[in-house]
């Protein structure tokens, strides 16, 4: 039984926030000391490192569950299925619904339950649940769906990645410029008549000194409220960890699939940092004894969409699949890699034949 993606959909919020919008912020360091460099210089350096020049923020009337539902409707339509035939709804996120003007996470009921409710699915055998796995959550959801399908416990799953990170960022932290909002979804089904589908997977969790490279902490502003927590990141630690371990996980996945590196047509990587993603690919090819990375091997959306955590890969795949990036095309039979890294620290990868 092969596990294939039969439909995709994405929701990109309408509010566009450019780098220039951060020039009026007052930035502090981790030690709560005021950063005295001109903000224009800070923003320009940020763009040079991350590649981000704008990102999307959800409107006040949109929650994580709303965006997840919008992406899901498109994926269901793309797959041409009756939503009542979905066996599982798996939603990956980190903070659930966060109402505008608050910092409190709302996950009761689960985001997946809210999505099922909003989709109007009445079938009680459609099981809805959330997973927390950091930025690799959507890939992990697909891996879980694959396991249920191959075990015979499910035939069709809806897997979603959705996040409103704009509501949990510290405006006094330079890293706040990285994060964004969005949602991506896919329909995953079992098919015994095709050679397409998931060829192999690879998953790792490093939870020793790496466990708290991403965490919730108080504002860097010295007068910030002690009881209010924002997403925080030890950027240098995350980079060093990821650049070492992600290429290894991808290579393991490719080898488990029994394919050659030259057979991989596209890499859909978590859109966290342009330089870091480029480093992943260079390091991977170096593991294969070559520095010659093929052109157009890695689609990227981070420049205009920022880092929407669990949503980056499903939105990027959906956009490429539907021709939003003409320079990147995927065709029947192409082998692609999905790979991500994030809080935990967790890493995963999927080798997939389109």
N, C-alpha and C positions, 0 to 999 in steps of 0.2 A: 504493500500500500504506500503510495507516494503522498506527500503532503505538499499541496500547491497553494499559491496565492491566486485567488480567482477574481479579486476586486480590490481596489484601493480608493481612498478618498482623503482629503485633507482640508483643514480650515485654517486660514491665515487671517488673524485679526486685522481690522481696517486701520487702526491707529499706527502711524509710522513715526517712530522717534529716531531722529538723526543724532549723530555724534555732537553736533553743534548745540543740541538741547541740554547737554551736560556741562557746558562751559560755565554756566551760572552756579554750579554746585560748589560746596565747600568740602574739600576732601581731607581726610585724616588717615594716618597710617595705623597699623595694627597696634602700635604703642600709644595711640590717641594723640599723637603729635600732628599739628597742622602741617600739611604739605604746601610749601611755599612756592613751588614752581608754578608758572602761569598755567592756568587750566587749558588754554589752547595748546600748549606744549604737551600736557598730560594726555589730552584727547588724541593728538596726532600720533604720539608714541603708541597709544593703545591701538589705533588703527593699523599701524605698521606691524605690530605683533600679532593681533588677532585676525586682521583682515575685515573686521566689522566696520561698516560705515552707517548702517541703520538697522533697526530691529522693529518687531511688531509687538504692540501691547493690546490686550483685550479691552474692549469698551466696558464701561461700568455695569452695563446690563448683561454681560457675558461672564459666566463662570466656567471653570474647568469642565464640568459636566455638560454644559451647553455646547462648548466647542467640540467635546468628544462626540456628542450626539450629531452635530452638523457633519463632522468628518465621517461618522458611521453611516449616515444616510447616503452619502455619496459612494462609499464603499459597497453598500448593499445594492445600490442602483447599478454600479459598475459591474458587480458580479451577476446581476440579474436574478436574484434569489428572493424568496419569500422570507422576511425576517422571522416569522414564526418557526422556521426550520433550523434556526441557530441553536446549537446545543450549549454553547458557552459564550459568555461575554467576559473578556479579560481586559481590565483597564490598568495600565501602568501609569503611575503618577508619583509625586513625592509629597505634595502638600494638600491634595484634595481641593475642595472649594475654599477660596479665601475671599471673603466679601470685601469690596472696595472700602478703603479707610480703616480696615482692621488688619491684624496680623495673625488671627487665629485660624488654625486649620479645622475644616469641617469635613469629617469622613463618616458621619452617621446620618443617613445610611451610606453605604459604600458608593463610590462614584459609579461603579458598574451597575448597581441597583438603580441609581438615578437615570443612567443611560437607558436601561431596559424600560423603565417607566416612561421616559420621554419618547422612546421609539414605539411605545404602545404595544409591546410584545406581551401576550397573555399566557403563553405556553409555560406552565410551571416547571417543565423539564429543561428549560433554558436557564442554566445556572450562571449567576452573575457574581463576580468577585474581583477584588483589586489585588495588585502585587506592588510591593515596594522593593526596588532593586537598583535605585539610583538611576542615572541616565541610561544604563543598558536595559531598562525595564521593558520597553517594547519588544526588543529582541528576545528577552527572557519569556515574555508572554507568548511569542511565536514558538519558542522551544517547548514551552508547556503544552501549547495546542498540538504540536507535532507528537508529543508523547501520548496525549490522550487519544489522538486519532489513530496512531499506530497500535495502541492497546485495545482499540475497539470500543472505548468508552465515549467517544464523540465522533461525529462525522463532519461537523461544520462549526467553526468558531469565528467570533468577531474579536479581533485583537486591536486595542487602541492605546496610543500614547498621547497624553494631554497634560498641559501644565500652564499655570499662570504665575510664572516666576517674578513678574514685574511687581507683584503684591507682597513679596517677601524679601526684597532687596533693600539694603541700607544705602540711602542716597549719599552718604558720606564716605562710602567705600568705592574705590576705583573699579573694583570687580563688578559693581552693579551695572556697569555699561555692557557687560558680556551677555546678560540674561534677557530672555524674551518669552513670549507666549505663543501657543499654537497647539494644534492637534492633528494627528494622522491616524488612519485606521485601515485595516485590511480584513478581508474574509479569507480564512484559511480552511481548506477542505481536503478530504481524503479522495484519492483517485487511483484506481488500480489499472487504468488503461494508458498511462503516460509514463515517459521517462524523465519528465520535468519534476521539479520539486526540491525539497531539502535533501542535500546529499550528505551533509555532516554538520555537527555543531561542536562548539568548544566553550566551556564556561569555567571561570576561576573566581574565587573570592580570597582576597588578602586582607585579613582583619586583625593584624598585630599592630605595629606602629602606623600602618596605613589606614586604620579604621576611621580616624578622625581627621583625615585630610580635607574633607568637607564636613561641615557641622553647622549648628545654629549657635550664634553668639550675639552679644549686645552690640549696639551701634559703635562704630569707631569714634563718634563724636564724644568728647569727654563728659558732656552733660546728658548723654543718651540715657534713656530709662533702663534700669537694670533688669526689669521684668520682661522687656520686649526683646525678642530674639529674631535675628535675620540670617539668611543664608550666608555662610562664610566659607572661604576657600584658601588653603595654603597652596597658592598657585605654583610656586617652584617645586614643591614636593609632588603635587599632582603631575606636573610635566615630567619630572624625572622618573616617577613610577610608571606613567603611561608609556613613555617613549621606550622604556625597557621591556615592558610586559605585553603590550598590545600586539606588536609584530610577532612575538612568540606564539601568542594565542591564535592569531590568524594563520600562521604557518602550520600549526598543529591541526587546525580545522581543514585547511587545504589538503594536507597529507592524509587525514582521515577520509576525506572524500575521494582520494585516489586520483586527483587531477594535478596537472602541471601548472606552475605559476603562469606560464605563457597562455594557458587556456582561460584565465580570468579576464573578463572583458571590462568589468567595472567594480570599483570599491565604493560602497555606500557606508561612509564612516560617520560616527556621531560628530555633529558640527559644533565643536567646542572652541576650536582655535585653529586658524588657517595654518600657521607655522607648525603646530603640533601634528595636525593631520598629514601635512606634507612630510613631516619627519617619520610618521608611522610607515608610509609607503616606501620611503627611501630605505629605512631600516629593514623592512620586510624583504625588499629586493636584494639588499646586501646579504641577508641570511641565505639567499639563494645564489650568492656569489656574483651578483651583477649590480652595477650602478645605473644601468640603462632602464629607466622607468618609462613605459610607453606614454605617449601623449594622450590626453583626454581619458585617462584611466579613472579619474576621481572627480565625479560631479561635486559641486559645492554650492550651498545656499547660505552659508554663514554671513557672507558679505552684506546681504540685504535682509536676512531674517534673524541673525543672531543665534544664540544658544537657547533653544526651547526645551532642553533636557530630553525627556523620553519622546518628544515629538519630532526631533530633528530628522531621524532616519526615515520614519514612515512618510513624513511630508516631502522629503527630498525624493524618495523613491516614487511617490505618486506624481510629483511634478515632472520627473524625467519620463516616467511611463506615459504621461499624457502630453509630452512634447513641449513642456515649458522651457526646456533648455535644449534648443535645436542642435547644439554641438555635441550633445550626449544622446545616444540612442541605444535602446536595448531591444534585441530581437529574439525570436523563438530559438531556444537552444543555447543562448548565451549563459555563461557561468558568471555569477556575481557573488561578491562577498559583502555581508552586512557585519559590522563590528562596532563595538562601543565600549566605553570605560566610564566609570562614575563612582559616586559615593558608596562607601562600604569597606574597602574599595573592591568593586566588581568589574569583571571583564567578560565579554562574551562575543561569539562570532557564529555566523551561519554561512555555509557554502550552499548556494542555491542555483539550480538550473532553471532558467526562465521557460 
